[in-house]
Amino acid sequence: MTVTIQRLSTVDADFSAKLKTLLAFEAAADENIERTVAGILADVKTRGDAAVIEYSNRFDRLAVTAMADLELSRGELEAALAGLPAERRAALEAAASRVRAYHERQKLDGWSYTEADGTLLGQMITPLDRVGLYVPGGKAAYPSSVLMNAIPAKVAGVKELIMVVPTPGGEKNPLVLAAACLAGVDRVFTIGGAQAVGALAYGTDSVPQVDKIVGPGNAYVATAKRRVFGIVGIDMVAGPSEILVVADGSGNPDWVAMDLFSQAEHDELAQSILICPDAAFIEQVQASIDKLLPSMPRQDTIRTSLNNRGAFILVRDMDEAVAIANRVAPEHLELALADPDPWVEKIHHAGAIFIGHYTSEALGDYCAGPNHVLPTSGSARFSSPLGVYDFQKRTSLIKVSKAGAQTLGRIAGTLADGEGLPAHAASARLRLEN
């Protein structure tokens, strides 16, 4: 089966309409999922541990009778790390070190200044007390996700990090547990799904209530996170993974093809797009796709993704390519250019920018250092990658001096009168010296 990737060209009169259709993606609410999740969350809120145990046994094919059976000890995490093959442990440790070094630079510091009359104004930075980290389990094993979510939280100073990870059939992934050990996760519960989100959001006798829930999951997890938002904070409700490659024809078409594959293999809804002013290079990438795809273990998923949501976009020049990239606001943007640096500052909307031919997006997924939790579905127009700042709160500081109260009291009183709030006005004026 060949891959038939949609072709767009900016010279076509209907280009804008076609691009809008290509980018359109709305995760339609599934009424059955919504109803199921609502019921599970309500049950966990009411029955706590008993509900979590019941759903874990049902959905993960377990036979436990107590929450103690669903919590892992620190010793088990340490054993998982110690049991890794040397090369894999070294890779995990190197990735953790690089992620930590990058995020150490993101820490926010408080500040203040004092006005001439002695009034002090400022901002205090404090970490969240407790954060819940959801990690997919079963067939999906994402130790990189553990590092990317847990390390920024710990760098921020989060006091307690609670990880939940389902273990269908009792199968535990040692690489995930090893990553939790390296990242400094404090407690791990082998629970998943909407019941795990509910336990973290509402708290049970065994699972402490958290302040924020981060980490990826399936449709049930995403729906549950969306429903508990407001009770707790959440990182984001992410859409399918996506990559946009801007190429000038100077690179290796095999490299570009494989970079497109790297996102397409996530799932059938992932989106991979190539923008290029060189029509001949686009054909070379198509030939590379046809050549390389049969060797891919996940070729069926890649093929479906590229056929349904992939695209080759032919542009007049690089200025047009960058303009379209900003319109797309992709999660991952690769600048596969001979001289990419001058173009970086022209990019206004992207979750992460991968600069030059040697910077494959996959390096960012695992070990470059910056976070791989990125805004999707065009939300890079207003959102940022997950970072230390997501685990810190900003609190305003106001200390008004006696002299300052004379000035501010008159200003506030006048504005409060204008808003028709006499108690506000009186409160501001009571400290005035007549």
Buried (B, 14 or more C-beta within 10 A) or exposed (E): EEBEBBBBEBEEEEBEEBBEEBBEBEBEEEEEBBEBBBEBBEBBBEEBBBBBBBBBBEBBEBEBEEBEEBBBEEEBBEBBBEEBEEEEBEBBBEBBBBBBEBBEEBBBEEEEEEEEBEBBBBEEBEBBBBBBBBBBBBEBBBBBBBBBBBBBBBBBBBEBBBBBBBBBEEBBBBBBBBBBBBBBBBBBBBBBBBBBBBBBBBBBEBBBBBBBBBBBBBBBBBBBBBBBBEBBBBBBBBBBBBBBBBBBBEBEBBBBBBBBBBBBBBEBBBBBBBBBBBEEBBEBBBEBBEEBBEEBEBBEBBBBBBBBBBBBBBBEEBEBBBBBBBBBBBBBBBBBBEEBEEBBEEBEBBBBBBBBBEBBBBEBBBBBBBBBBBBBBBBBEEBEBBBBBBBBBEEEEEEBBEBBBBBBBEEBBEEBBEEEEEEBBEBBBEEEEE
